[in-house]
């Protein structure tokens, strides 16, 4: 089985978490854009017809513009109950704008009219906000509108004394230019917008993951504090209950209740002792100080299994003491993601080797699995990478886990490198400047 480029180790799926939504564009935004278009159309018709005294079919043009006004008023009423439009509704909305503008161009010269370039406006909005399918449909519709405007239209009302017939080569050139522009705009703008959307969704997933780790850390600290604060009153309760049990005669009617009270107080004491002894089970204290080796152990604890052998080694490069590090959610979750990824794809072993010197700290994670796909290796750390050959249990991993790990670790000044060693498997190297990673005031 080929290894996915950065398995989605946190099980954070954009669709499942609601990060990828269909309502990307506000209805009010489209209403505003249409009002601007209507205003510009009215001004152009009035100036050309009355200011320049050109022969424009005003009545049909006014009807076309009036229909847009009525539809926009209806959209305003609808906007009170619908804040955002789905892709289908937005595509229908923009498709009408394309058709309305095409009808106006039919009445005023087709592609000979310099305002024909505005056919690109609805397509640009669609490419920057909608998914691939509605964008493709609107691209085809725009190409059809450009073609119809080139071959079927009234003469351009450019001369008060009569229409002017431009050379066919001009129409052909404008048609070719607009056709090419439609393809470029729909492809280029959509690709750039989709990259921005994916990055935004991935960053949102990262923030959700970090917030979850911070809540777990806070919960661990709260559990430890509760264990400490409740210890004294619980000790008093146990002492009083023990004295009552000792002083009561065996045939007392409340002897059973007192014995139960002693038993339950002991049980509470054991629970609180466990909470105080293992705060890491709930996330731990985010400001707890750990050595580098202990930090790696804490990051790997939740992912250790029985089938894969995980070994962790820590050695100095120059005899300097082991760095002391703040136990933060970013470090725990970032390193934990990388360790989980290695454990998931390893066949038998995962080796973690931590080294340090007076200047640098490095953690190398090596597994004996299939390695990263060579075609995606240069892109590792980007979100939503798909390997067409990789599928686990019918699910294609998106690389979101590695993106989250890389983002969290880089926030602490780390530099990550991914590669496939010559002897097989996958290798991830994480490096920090010791000055940035180590707790200030630690021994040099």
N, C-alpha and C positions, 0 to 999 in steps of 0.2 A: 504494500500500500504506500503510495507516494505521500510524502509529508506536506501538509498545508503550510503555506507561508504565514506563520504566526497564527496558530489556532486560536479560536475565540474562547480563551480559557476561562473567562469570567462568566460565560453563558449570558453575556449581555448582548441581546439582539435588538437592533434598532427598531424593527417592527414590533417586537414583543414589548418593548418598553415604551412604545408610543413616541419615540423620537422622530421617526419618519412618518409624517402625516400627509394626508392628501390635500388638506385645506391650506395651501401655502400662500394664497393671494387673497387679500381682503376685497370684498365686493365694493367697499367704498373707494378703494384705489382705482378700480376699473371704472366706476361711475365718474370719478374726477377726471380720469384720462379722456373719457368719452365727452364730457362737457367741454374740455379744452378743444377736442377735435371738432365738435359742433360749432363752437365759437369761431374757430379758424375757418371752417367751411362757409359759415354765414358771411364773415368779413370778406373772404375771397370772392364769393359770388356777388356781393353788393359792389365791391370795388371794381371788379371786371365788367359787370353789367352796367352800372350807373356811373361809376367814376371814369371808366375808359370807353364807355359806349360800345362795348363789344356785344355781339349777338349771342347771348347765353339763354338756353331754354330754362327760364327761371321757374316756371310753374312745376315742371317735373322735378327739377332740382330741389325746390322748396318742399315738395312732398317727401322726397327721400330724406332730407334733413329733418323734417317734421316727425317722420316715423321714429328717427333716432331720439328725438326729444321725448316722445311719448314713452318709448321703451326705457329711457333713462329715468323718467319719473316713476315708472312701474318698478324699476330696480331700486330706487330710493325707498319705496314702500317695503320691498322685499328685504332690504338691508336691515330693517328693524328686527327681523327674525333670523337672519342668516349673516353672521359676521364674516365668515370666510367661505370661499367657494371650493368645491372639490375640482379635480382635474377635468372631469367631464363638463361640469357647468361652466367653468372658466373657458374651456375650449369652445363651447357653443357661443359664449359671450364674445370672444375674440373673433370667432368665425363670422358672426354677424357683422362686426366692424369691417372685416375684409370685404364682405359682399357689398355692404353699403358704400364703401369707398370705390369699389369697382363699378357700381352703377353710376356714381357721380362722374367717374372718369369716362364711362361710356357716353355720358351726355356732354362732356366737355373736352373731347379730343383724344381719349385713350392715352396711350403711352407718349403721344406728342405733348401732352400736358405735363409740365415740369413737376407738378404735385404727385405724379405717379410714384415717386420714390417713397411716399408715405405708405405704400403697400407693405413696406418692410417693418413698419411700426408694430402692428399686432403680432407679427411673427417674432419680433425681438422680445416682446413681453412674454409670449408663450415659451420661447426657448429658455428664457431666464428663470421661469417659475414652474413650468409643468414638466411631467415625466416624458420619457422618450416617445411613447405611443401617441399621445395627443399632439406633441410637437411635430411628429412625422406627419400626422393627418393634416395639421394646419400648414405645414410646408407644401404638401401636395395641393391643398386648396389655394395657397398663394401662387404657386406656379400656374395653376389653371386660370386664376384671375389675371395674372400677367399676360398669359397667352391670349385670353379673350380680349383684354384691353388693347392688345397689339393688332388683332385682326378684325375687331368688330366694335365700331364706335362712330359717333358723330364727328364731323370735321372740327378741328381746333378753331374756336372763335377768336382768332388773333387779329383779324382785320375788320374794321367796321364796314368796309365796302364789300366784303365777301370772304369766305373761308380761304385759307392758304393750304395748299397741298404740299406737305414736306416730302422729300425723296424717300422711297421705300427703304433705302439703305439706313436712313436715320432710325426708322421704326425697328428695323432688324437689329441695329446696334443697341438701342435702348432695351429691347426685349432680351437680348443676350446678356447685357450688363445686369438687368434686374434678376434674371434667372440665376446667374452666377452668384449675385449678392444674396439671394434667398438661400441657396445651398450653403454658402459660407456662413451666413448669420445663423441659420438653424443649427449647423454642425458645431461651429466654433463657440457661439454663445452658450449653447446647451451644455457642451463639454465643460466649459469654465464654470458655469453655474452649478453643474452637478458635482464637480470637485469641491466647490465651496460648501455645498449642502452636505456632502459626505464628511468633510472635515468638521463642520459645525456639529453634526450629529455625533461624530466620534468624540469630540471634545465634551459634548453634553454627557455622553456615556461615561467618559473619564471622571467628570465631576460627580456623577451619581455614584460611581464606584468609590471614589475618595470619600464622599460624604458618608457612605455606608461604613467604610473602615473607621472613620472618625467617630461615628455613633457607637460602633462596637468598642472602640477604645474608651470612649466616655462611659459606656456601660460597665466595662471592666473596672475602671477607676471607682465608679459609684458602688459596685459590688464590694470592692476592697474596703472602701470607706464605711459602707453599711456594716460589714463584718466587724470592723474595728469599733464602731460606735455602739453596736448592739451587744458587744461582748460583755461589757460591765453589767448592764441590767439583766442579761441572761444569766450571768454568774450569780447574781443576787437571787434570782428566781430559783436557780438550781439549789443554792444553799438553803433557802427557806424550805423548799419542797423536801430536801433531804432531812432536815431537822424535824419537819412534821411527820415524815414517814417513820423516823426513828422513835419519836415520842408517842405515836398513836398505838393503842393496843391492837393486837391482831384481829380481834373481832369487831373493830370499829366499823360502822356502816360506810364511812368515807375512806377506808383504807385502800380500796381498789382505785378510787379516784386519785388519791395522792400518789399511788404507785404509777398510774398512767401519767400524771403530771411530771414525775421524775423522769420517766422514760422519754417523754416528748421533749423535755428540756435538754436531755442529753443528745437527742437527735438534732435539735436546733443547733446545739453547740458544735456538733460534728459538721453540719452543713456550713456554718459560718467559718469554721476552721478551713474547710475545703475552698471556700471562696477567697479567703485571705491568702491561702497558700498558692492558688492557681488563678491569678487575675488574667493570665493570658488566654484562658478559655473563653473569656468574653471580650477579648480584644486587647487587654492589658493597658497599662498606663502609657500614653503616647510620649511621655517625657522620661521614661525609664532609661537608664544608661546601660548599654550592653557592649561587650566586646564584639569584634567583627565575627568571630566564630559563633558566638551566642546569637547574634542577629540572624545569621544564616540558618541556625537550628530553629529559631522561632519562625522564620519565614517558611521553612520546609515542613513544620510539624503537621499542619492541616492537610498536607498532600502526600504524606508518607503512606505507602501501601505495602502489602506482603509480597507482591509478585516482582516488583522492580527493586533492585538493590541501590540505595542512595548512600553515597559516601561523601563526607565533607572533610576537607583538610585545610589547615591554615598554617602557613609558614612565612617567616619574614625573609625579605630579600637581603637585608643588610644588618640584621641583628637588632633593629629598632623594636621598641615594645609594640604590642598589639594596640591598634587604635580603639578608643572608647567612643561609641556612637549613640546619638539619641535614637531611641526606638520610635520611629514615626510611622503613621499609616502609609505614607508614600513609599518608604523603603520596604516595609513588610509586604505590601501588596505588589509593588513592582517586581521585587525579587521572587515573591511567591508565584506570580504569573509565569515568569520565565522557568522556574523550577517545575511548575505543574505541566507546562508545555513539554519540557524534556522528559518528565516521567510518563506522560501520556504516549509519546511516540517511541520511547526507548524499548529495546527488546529485552535486555536483562539488567543493564547498569546505567546509572547516571553518576558522574563524578563532578564534584564541585571543589575547586581549588582556589582558596583566597590567599593572596600575597599582599605584602605592604612594604613600603620603605619609608624613609623620612619625608618623601615628597608625594608619593602616589599610593593609592589603594586599588587593587584589582580583584575582581571575582570572575572566574572562568567556569562556565557550565558546559559540560560535554556529555552527550548521550550516544548510545550505539544504535540509534534508529536509522530510518531511511535518509535523514538529512533534509535540508530545505530544498525546494524545487529550484534548480539553477536559473530558470527563466525569471523567477520572482525574487531571487536573492538580493538584487540591487534595490528592490522596492520595499524590503522588509521595514516595518515601522510605520508604513502608510496604512490608513484604515481601509477596510472593505476590499481587500485583495482576494480575487477568486482564482483558484487553480482548477482548470477544467478536468484535470486527471485525479483530483483529490476529492473524495467524498467519504465521510465516515457516518455509518448508520443512516444513509440517505440524506445527510446534511452537509452542505458545503460550508467550511469554515471561512470566516470573513477577515481574519487577521486583526480583529478588533482588540483581542487580548494583548497581542504584542504591541499594538499602538498604545494601549493604556499603560502597559508596563514601561515602554520607552518614554512616554510623556511624563509619567510620575517620577521616574528616575532622573530624567533630564532636568526636572524642576529643582533637583538637589545638586545639579552640576555634573551629573554623570555623562559619560560618552559611551555609546553602545556600538558593538561591531558584531555582525552575523557572518558566519562562513561555514563551509563544509570541509572538515579536515580530509587529507588525502586517504587516510585509513578508514573513512566512512563516518557516518553519524553527523551530528550537527553541533556547532560550537557557538556560544554567545559569550562575549567578553564585555564586562562592565568596568569602566575605569573612572575613578574620581581623583581630584587633587586632595591630598590628605588634609590640607588646610581648610578646604570647604566641607569635608565630611566629618572630621573629628570634632568632638566636643572641645570648646575652648577651655584651656587650662589643663588638658590632659598631659601626661608626661611626654616629652619629645622623643 
